[in-house]
Amino acid sequence: MQKLVDTFIQTANAFDVEGALALFTSDAVIDDVSVGDAFVGTEGIRLYLEQFFVAYKTTSKLLSLEQLDDFNTVARLDFTGDFGHEIGALKITINSDGLVERIDADLE
């Protein structure tokens, strides 16, 4: 799971939307309480990445990673960008192929 999280951070920080999308299943969901919306499927996740990472020039730094089991982890990240600075958590669920099925995101 560490490698997946590291790769997600690297691709998002590089604003490599296609590279980040390759880490997700085609029907994955990002539910972000802090923006009050869920983003579903490849196009929804593309929109999320473009709106909240590319448009705000967001860069992320991993603060901690808590492995809950083989398919679930909580990554705590430091986000900076045009919006300022925030700390948040991503609850990440993967499938048996190692692709992201769901992220529940929230800011502290």
C-alpha positions as CSV (number, residue, x, y, z in Angstrom):
1,M,0.0,0.0,0.0
2,Q,2.9,2.3,0.7
3,K,4.0,2.1,-3.0
4,L,0.5,2.9,-4.2
5,V,0.2,6.0,-1.9
6,D,3.7,7.2,-2.9
7,T,2.8,6.8,-6.6
8,F,-0.5,8.7,-6.1
9,I,1.3,11.5,-4.4
10,Q,4.0,11.6,-7.1
11,T,1.5,11.7,-10.0
12,A,-0.7,14.2,-8.3
13,N,2.2,16.5,-7.4
14,A,3.3,16.3,-11.1
15,F,-0.2,17.1,-12.2
16,D,-0.1,13.8,-14.2
17,V,-3.9,13.2,-14.2
18,E,-3.6,10.2,-16.5
19,G,-0.9,8.6,-14.3
20,A,-3.1,9.1,-11.2
21,L,-6.2,7.8,-13.0
22,A,-4.3,4.6,-13.8
23,L,-4.2,3.8,-10.1
24,F,-8.1,3.6,-9.9
25,T,-10.7,1.1,-11.0
26,S,-13.1,2.5,-13.6
27,D,-15.9,2.7,-11.1
28,A,-13.9,4.1,-8.2
29,V,-15.3,6.8,-5.9
30,I,-13.6,9.7,-4.2
31,D,-16.0,11.0,-1.5
32,D,-14.6,14.3,-0.2
33,V,-16.5,15.6,2.8
34,S,-14.6,18.9,2.8
35,V,-15.9,19.8,-0.7
36,G,-19.3,18.2,0.0
37,D,-19.4,15.9,-3.0
38,A,-18.5,12.4,-4.3
39,F,-16.7,11.9,-7.6
40,V,-17.6,8.7,-9.4
41,G,-15.9,6.7,-12.1
42,T,-13.0,7.7,-14.3
43,E,-14.5,11.0,-15.4
44,G,-15.6,12.0,-11.9
45,I,-12.1,11.3,-10.6
46,R,-10.5,13.2,-13.5
47,L,-12.7,16.2,-12.6
48,Y,-11.7,15.9,-8.9
49,L,-8.0,15.8,-9.8
50,E,-8.3,18.7,-12.3
51,Q,-10.3,20.9,-9.9
52,F,-8.6,20.3,-6.6
53,F,-5.0,19.4,-7.6
54,V,-4.2,20.9,-11.0
55,A,-6.3,24.1,-10.7
56,Y,-5.1,24.9,-7.2
57,K,-1.5,23.8,-7.9
58,T,-1.8,21.4,-4.9
59,T,1.2,19.5,-3.7
60,S,1.0,16.8,-1.1
61,K,3.4,15.4,1.4
62,L,2.8,12.1,3.3
63,L,2.8,12.6,7.0
64,S,1.7,9.1,8.1
65,L,0.3,5.9,6.8
66,E,-1.8,3.5,9.0
67,Q,-2.4,0.1,7.4
68,L,-5.8,-1.2,8.6
69,D,-5.7,-4.5,6.7
70,D,-4.7,-5.8,3.3
71,F,-7.2,-3.6,1.5
72,N,-7.6,-0.5,3.7
73,T,-5.2,2.2,4.8
74,V,-5.4,5.8,6.2
75,A,-2.9,8.3,4.7
76,R,-2.5,11.6,6.5
77,L,-1.2,14.3,4.2
78,D,-0.1,17.9,4.2
79,F,-1.6,19.8,1.3
80,T,-0.3,23.2,0.1
81,G,-1.4,25.2,-3.0
82,D,-3.1,28.3,-4.1
83,F,-5.7,27.8,-1.4
84,G,-3.1,27.9,1.4
85,H,-2.3,25.0,3.7
86,E,-4.4,22.1,5.0
87,I,-3.9,18.7,6.7
88,G,-6.2,15.9,5.6
89,A,-6.8,12.2,5.7
90,L,-7.5,9.8,2.9
91,K,-9.1,6.5,3.8
92,I,-8.1,4.3,0.8
93,T,-9.7,1.0,-0.1
94,I,-8.1,-1.1,-2.8
95,N,-9.2,-4.2,-4.6
96,S,-7.4,-7.5,-5.0
97,D,-5.6,-6.2,-8.1
98,G,-4.1,-3.3,-6.0
99,L,-6.3,-0.6,-7.7
100,V,-8.1,2.1,-5.7
101,E,-11.8,1.4,-5.3
102,R,-12.6,4.2,-3.0
103,I,-11.1,7.2,-1.2
104,D,-12.9,8.9,1.6
105,A,-11.2,12.3,2.0
106,D,-11.6,14.9,4.7
107,L,-9.6,17.9,6.0
108,E,-8.8,18.2,9.7
